[in-house]
Amino acid sequence: MSGGAIVRTETGFSLYRAHLHDSWVDSGGAEHDDEGFGLYDLTVENGRIASITPSVAASEGAENDLRRRVVLPALIDCHTHLDKGHIWPRRPNPDGSFPGALGAVLADRSANWSAEDVEARMEFALKCAYAYGTKAIRTHLDSLPPQETISWPVFEKVRERWKGRIDLQGACLFGIDTGRDEAWFQTLVQRVRQAGGVLGAVTFMVPDIEQLLDMIFRAAIENDLPLDFHADETDALEAVSLRLIAEAAKRNGYEGRILIGHCCSLARQPDDEVLRTLDAVADCNISVVSLPMCNMFLQDRRSDNTTPRWRGVTLLHEMKARGINVCVASDNTRDPFYAYGDLDMIEVYRMATRIIQFDHPVADWPKAALSNPAKAMGLSEDCGRLVEGGPADFLICEGRSWTEILSRPESGRIVVRDGKVIDRALPSYEELDHLME
């Protein structure tokens, strides 16, 4: 294979000497190295993976010989904010802080978030994610009134347009204290249910948090909805809503899927509280997603121009050791919560490896950007993996090992969807200029 072109027949093609990792392929017969990679030949027919077999001597020098280039499954991004994305040019964070982000988004939402504005920015973001090789995304949708009446119809329209390219899920987002207005809350629940969405909220340590959590769990049970929470995005030791969510799940007998994002304060708490929380979470059907880029940007930012002292990520190693399903995701992109980013999950995994130390050993940490978020989102078992008979959705990387993949942006990656190489041209930022005036 030369110049990034795959030689193919009318119905498919074969790739030879591809490096596949044992965290996304069943390692039948191939010898895997210390990093977890083995050499495989992969055949695609009619948009699906027809076979995955260990490479043989004859594979070397064949057409489409990848020469140990890594082939990744299509990526899964389980925590994003497509409705906020790319508003930074017109509404930057005034001081880089969490309160600054909240205020800036509130002001921009009130002034600018029409259906046309939200749809254009979501469309732009999805073009980026698709070009980078992402197959499924969950986005949170700010659902404080009246925004829920604007953004949910837009989401449904965009989801239908992108069907077959990106599987799009939507989760409502509101401060849990807003749920005290039970009439409004029940209206929102029905809106989410009718859209096939996910019931979500931001938890705060308000005095009635347990009663409010019970209300949310009852609604989820009555309407058969999965749950998604923002929890403890702070360094405050008293922020223990992660544990309270787990206890509420147990108390209410909820057996559906729960995804909880951020959980930053857990890394600051004393060991007895940490162990109590981990025990509670491990006893439920809870997945946890850390957002390393956004939380490095926001957390422990100091007004006196001194250096931040902690990383803002949660205890993924301890969670994984207890069997908790752990993930990483993009979170915000070019908005007041995070000034950068482009929904590139390879960038997310690269930064997570450096910040959270997904190495020594690598083991099966790649699942945090592949099959683990697929599980958290309730996707099919072949998502985030390469399996015979499964869809031919994958990325051919330039790198041949983790140090090569995670040292460069992988700007020359090849993205294959349904057995065909896609056009990876990224949209120009000029497409959004008319919204920033």
N, C-alpha and C positions, 0 to 999 in steps of 0.2 A: 504494500500500500504506500503510495507516495503522494505528497501534496495534499493530504487530507481527503482524497477521493476513494470511495469504496467501489471496487469492481463488483457488479451485481448482474444477475440473470433477470429474466422477466419476472420471476416470482420471488427472488430472494438473493441471498449471498451467504458466504461463510467467512468468518474471521478466524485467523490462526494465531496461536501463541499469545493469547490475551491473558493478562494478569487478572485473575479473579480472586477475591478475598473470601476466606471461609465464613465471614459474617454475612455474606449475601449469596453464597452458592453452597450447595451440598457437596462436600469434598469427597466425591466418590472416585477413588483410584488415582488421583493426582497427588503428587508430593507438594506440600505447602512449606514455604520458608518460615524463618523466625518472625517475620512481619505478618504472616497469615496468608500470603499470596501463593497461588498455584497457577501453572500454565495450562490453558484450556483452548480447545477449538469450539467455536460456537456457530451454529448454522441457523439462519433465519429463512422461513418460508411463509409467504402469504401473511406477513405482519406479525408472526408469532415465532417464538424460539422453538425450533424443531429438535435441536439436540445440543447438549453441552457435554463434551468428552475431553479427557486428558489429551494434551498435545502429544504427538509422536514425532519421530525424527523427520518424517517426510513433511511435516508442517513448516519447517524452517525454509524460508525462501519462497513459499507459495504466494500466489496472489492474495492480497489482504493479510499478509504476515504483519502482525502488530508489533512484533519484536518487544514483547513484554509490556506494552502500554496497558495501563489499567482501564478496564471497562467497568463502570459504575452503573448500578440501577438508576432509573429516574428518581429524582429527589423529592422529598416530602417536607413541606413547610407548615407546621401545625399551629403556629401562633404569629399572625400578622395583623396589621391595621391598614387595609387598603383604602379605607375611607379617609384616613388622615394623610396618606402618603403624598409627598412632593409639595407640601404647602410652605416649606421653609423659605423660599424666595419672597413670599408676601407676608409671612408671619414667623420670623425666627424666634428662638428662645432668647429672651432678653439677657439672661445671666447663666444659662446652661444648667439651671437647677430643676428639680422635679416640680416645685411650685411654679416656677417660670414656665415650664411646659404646660401645666394644667391651665394657667391663665391665658397663654397664647392660643391654645387649641380652642378654649371656650370662646375667645373673641373671634377667631377665624370661623368657627362653626356658625356662630350667630350671624356673621356678616356675609358669608360666602357659600355655605354648603347647600346650594341648590341641587336639584337632580342632575342637571347638565354638568355642574362642576364635579360632583362626586363620581359620576359615570366616566367622565374624561380621565380623571386621575386614576381610577381603578383600572380602566382599559390600558393606560400607559404602564402601570405596574405589572399587570398580567403579561403584557408583551415582553417585559424584561424577564420575569420569572420563567416564561416559556423558553425564551432564547437561552437561558442558563441551564435548562434541563429539568425544571420542576414539573411534576405531574399532578400534585394535589396540594391544595392550600386551604387552611382555615383562616378566615378573617373575622376579627371582631368588628362590630358595627355599633358606633355610638348611638344609643337608643333613648336618650333623654328627650322628652317632648320639646318641640314637635319633630325632632330629627328622625325618629323612628318611622314617621309617615312618609318621609322622603327617601331615606337610605335603603329600607327593606325592599320596596318595589324596584329600585335601581339594582340592588344585589340580585334579585330574582331574574331580572332581564339580562344582566351580565353573565350570570351563571349559565343560563340557557345558551347564550352566544358562544361561550367557551366550552360547552359540553363536548367531550371527546378529545379536548386538548389539555385542559386542566380541570380536575375534579374540584369544585369550589364549595366549601362549607361556610356558613355564616353563624356567628354567635353574637347574641345581643350583649351590650355592655352598658351598665349603669351603676352608679354608686349604690351600694346595698341599702343605704338609708332612704333612698328614693322609693324603695319598695314598701315603705310605710303607707303610701297611697295605694291601698289594696285594689281599688277599682282600676286605676291606671295599670298596675302590675298585671292584673288578670287580662286586661286588653292586650298588653304586650305579649304575654304568654300565648295568647291565641294567635297573634300575628306571627310569632316565631314558629308555632306548631304548623300553621297553614303554609308557611314557607319551607317546611322541612328543615328547620334550623336547630340551633343549639341554644339552650338556656344558660346565660352567663351573667356574672356580676363582678364588680370590684368590691372586695371586702375591706372594711375598716373596723377598728376596735371600738365600735359604738356600744353603748350600754346594752342595747337589745339585740346584739349580733346573733345570739343563739336562736332567738325567736324568729328573726328575719331569715336565718339559714333554714330553719324548719319550714317556713313558708315557701322558700324556693324549692326545697326537696319535695314537699307535698305537691307542688305544681308540676315538678318534673315527673313524679310517679304517676299522677293523674293523667298526664298528657304524653307519657312515654317518651320523654325528652332526655338526651344526654346533657351533661353539665360541663361548664367551663368557667373557672374562676381566675381572676387576678388576685393574688394574695401577698400581703406582707412585702410590698415593694418599698422597703424602708430599712434603716438600720436600728429602728426602735426595738429594744429588748422586749417590750410588752406586746409587740405585734405577733400574736400566736394564732392567727386565723387559719393557717394551714392545719394545725391540730384540731381546731374547732370544726372545720369542714369535715375532716375525717370522722370526728365524733358524731357529727350530725348525720352523716351517711349511715353510720352504724345504728344510731338511735331511731332513724326513720326507716330502716330496712331497705335502703336504696341499693339496688344491684346493677344499675346501669353504669355507663362509662363516665368517669370524671377526669377532666384534665385541669391541672392547676399550674398557673404560670408565676414566675418570679421567685417568690418564697425567699427573698434575700435575707430577711432578718434572722432566719434559722442559723446562718453562719456566724452570727454575733452572740447567740444565746448560750447560756451555761449548759454543761453536758447533760444534766438531769432533764432539762427541758427538751434538749435535742433528742435524747433517747425516748422520752415520752411521746414526742411528735412522730418520730420514725416508727415506733411501735404501732401508733394509731393509723398512720398512712399505709403501712405494709399490710394491715388487716382489712383493707378495703380495695375496691377496683379503681384505684387512683393512679394516674400517670402524672408525672411532674415534668414541666418544660422550663429550662433555664434560657434566658435571653442575654447571652454574654456581651454582645456589642452594645446594646442599648443601656444595660445596667452599668457597664464600665463607663459609659458616657455620663450617666446621671448621678449614680450613687457616690456619696462622700465627696461631692464637689464643694469646695470650701470658699467662702466669700472673702477670706483673708489672704487669698493667693498662696496658700500652703498646699502641699502635695497630698492627694488622697491616700488613705492608709489601708483600704480594703477593696476587694475586687467586685463586690456586688452580685456574686453568683451564689447559688445555693449548694447544698451538700450532695452533689450527684454521686460521688464515689460511695458515700455511706448508704445512700438510697439504693444504688445498684446492688451493693453487697447484700441488701435485705430483700432483693427480688422485686423492687419497685421499678416500674417501667419508666425510664428516664429519657428525655429528648432535649434537643436544642433547636432553636428556630430564629427567624429573622427579626421578629417584632416590628418596630417602626422603621420607616425609611424616609429620609429627608423631610422630617417634620420636627416640631419643637421637642419631641421626646428623644430623637436621635437625628443628628444633622446629616448623616451619611447613609450608606447602604443602598442596595439595588436589588434585593430579593435574590441574591446569589447564594444558594445553600452551600456551595463549596467554600465561599468566603466565610460563612458562618461556622462551618466545621473547622476550617483553618484557625479562626480566632478562638473557637472553643478549645481546640487542642492546646493552644498556647496558654490560654487563661486558666482553664480547668485541669489541664495536664492529662489529656487523653492519650497518653503514651507511657512507655516503661511499665507495663506492656501496652501495646495498642489493643490487644485482645479483641473483644467484639464491640468496642466503643463506636465504630462506624454505624452500628444500628441506631444510634441516637439521632441520626439524620436520615434514616432509611426505614427499616421495618418497625422501629419503636414508635415514631410518630404515626405511621400507618395504623398500628394497633390502637393508639390513642384516639385516632379519628374513626375507627371502625371500618377501615378499608379492607379490601380483599387480602387474603394471606399472601398472595404473590406480589403485592406492592412492597417496594423496598428490597426486593430480592430478584435474582435471575433464576428462573425455573423452566424446565422443559414443558412446553405447552402454554407457557405464559406469554403475555404480550412482549413484543420486541421493542421495549422502551428502555433506552440506556444511553450512557455518555461514554465516548471513547476519549480518554484523557491523553494529554501529552506526556504526563509523568508516568514513570514505571514503578514507583515506590511511594511510600507516604512522604518521605522527605522531598521528593521531586514534586508531587502533587501540591503539597502544602507550602512550598517555597515560592511558587509563582502563581499568578492569577488564573492560569489555565484558560487564557484568552483564545487559544487555538483548539479547544475541545470540540468534538463532533457530537451533535445531539441526534439520536435516532428515536423516532416515535412511530409506532406501528410499522416498524421495519423500513422506514424511509428517513433519509437525512433531511432535517429541517433547515430552513433559512434562519441563521442565527443573528441576523442584523438587528441591533438594538435600536429602539426608537430614539429620535433626537429630542433633547430637552426643549428644542424650539417648539415642539408640539404643544407644550404646556404654557408657552409665553402669553397667550391671550388670556389665560386664567390668572396670571400674576399681575396684571395691570391695575 
